[in-house]
């Protein structure tokens, strides 16, 4: 059971770290507004990719655990990211 809580804590920390990092970048940014917006856009993309990667890792680990217990799951046909 603690694995689920650890995963949620990690994802929450990842999200909070991204938000705090973006806010700090805004406050301390010596560049123009246009450059700052580009930086934020790039960081948001990186954060989204990291969350997507972590989600896939969590799914894989869940499948492994279920397979170990002899439970089979069907692949989702949902292609939404």
Secondary structure, 3 states (H helix, E strand, C coil): CHHHHHHHHHHHHHHHHHHHHHHHHHHHCCCCHHHHHHHHHHHHHHHHHHHHHHHHHHHHHHHHHHHHCCCCCCCCCCCCC
